[in-house]
Amino acid sequence: MSSLDALCRMVHAGLGIAVVPEQVGLLYVNTLDVRLLSLADAWAVRRLVMIFKSRDQLSASAAALVRFLGQGA
């Protein structure tokens, strides 16, 4: 499919099922009358990362956010 919107509309039309981010599913659950089922398997857990060009170029507030969010690493 060309987009998550098109994928969700395909499901609504009865043409299959889809695995999408939870936030996407929540956008369509009421408008398209589809059902959501949370996935519990380890492969379904998303790893998130921060991306930035250089710590030296960050503003003070961005640098503080990077330090705060990076504490668990």
Stockholm file with secondary structure:
# STOCKHOLM 1.0

chainA/1-73         MSSLDALCRMVHAGLGIAVVPEQVGLLYVNTLDVRLLSLADAWAVRRLVMIFKSRDQLSASAAALVRFLGQGA
#=GR chainA/1-73 SS CCSHHHHHHHHHTTSCCCCCCHHHHHHHTTTTTCCCCCCCSGGGCCCCCCCCSCGGGSCHHHHHHHHHHGGGC
#=GC SS_cons        CCSHHHHHHHHHTTSCCCCCCHHHHHHHTTTTTCCCCCCCSGGGCCCCCCCCSCGGGSCHHHHHHHHHHGGGC
//
